[in-house]
Amino acid sequence: MDVSFSYFLQAMTSSPVLLVTVLLTLGVIFVNGWTDAPNAIATCITTRCMGARSAILTSAVFNFLGVLVMTHINSSVASTISNMVDFGGNTQEALIALCAALFSIVVYSVVAARFGIPTSESHSLIAGLSGAAIAIHNGIGGINMDEWVKVIYGLFMSLALGFVCGWVICKLLTILCAGMNRHRTNRFFQGAEIFGAAAMSFMHGAQDGQKFIGVLFLGMAFSNGQSSVSGVMIPVWLMLLCSVVMGVGTSVGGEKIIKSVGMDMVKLEKYQGFAADLSAAFCLLLSSLFGIPVSTTHTKTSAIMGVGCVKRLSAINFGVVKDMMLTWVFTFPGCGLISYLMAKLFMAVL
């Protein structure tokens, strides 16, 4: 299988479907960096450890590094996404279905925004790929349950492990710093919080960047006449391309999202912000190493909830929790159904 950049450019010029697939994927990566990556630095800004613009630029750099470095070291999340579904042996039909899956993410996101339904690009991607695979096989035969079950693990891992880690780390910090000078600890945690935000940004890139690298790699395989990417190494230029696009998207920023995650859910002090970032980054690292795709937003949200519970349960805004649950309820069936219909339509027309 030819994975050179020159072949990739040649394939896009000769295949309009691949070109649209690539543009849609890069567009979703850009939007993910714009709307999702700010969650990584929300606590750093709202605890006043860094200014908004400096934090956003720092996040852009570490998102870039997260995609590039982590994919080079361990690309198991990309492999999970690539192997989660089977689009069949007809690679031209498979490429059309993949394009339909990505288009469905855009359609679902627009519809969800119109009706105020919370969304997750990660869950939309998984649902879109699954719906398109079901359309090709006219049944669930296109779903690789050994890989798809990792999505189920990810749902509970982002919620339960994020919450528990947030609570444990924050509780330990509370006990350790109980007798210390408050001014000195605040000064220490200001620097620690910047480190935590950088780690969180790095792991956001590692998780979400790999998901879309897996999709682009699958599209390349189909254009090569290959029905899977098993045993083929992800080229460095593909990692670099996705890294740059996500980094640029992050640099655009998202101050409204920062306010929602960092301030509206629970009021945080510096040590609490550090605990939330460290907890979420650890959970994302663990899930990345085991190839489990998780929502970075939900992981960070759960960690913040765990931190908030150390003081009192009433510190949490449960409206945010409700939005997280609604994302699960609507995204998988909603985006999956749109993808199924789009794949059927695209295959009939093209």
Secondary structure, DSSP 8 states (H G I E B T S, - for coil): ----HHHHHHHHHH-HHHHHHHHHHHHHHHHHHHHTTHHHHHHHHHTTSS-HHHHHHHHHHHHHHHHHHHHHH--HHHHHHHHSB---S-HHHHHHHHHHHHHHHHHHHHHHHHHT----HHHHHHHHHHHHHHHHHTSGGGB-HHHHHHHHHHHHIIIIIHHHHHHHHHHHHHHHTTTS-HHHHHHHHHHHHHHHHHHHHHHHIIIIIHHHHHHHHHHHHHHTT-S--TT----HHHHHHHHHHHHHHHHH--HHHHHIIIIIS----HHHHHHHHHHHHHHHHHHHHTT----HHHHHHHHHHHHHHHH-GGGS-HHHHHHHHHHHHHHHHHHHHHHHHHHHHHHHH-
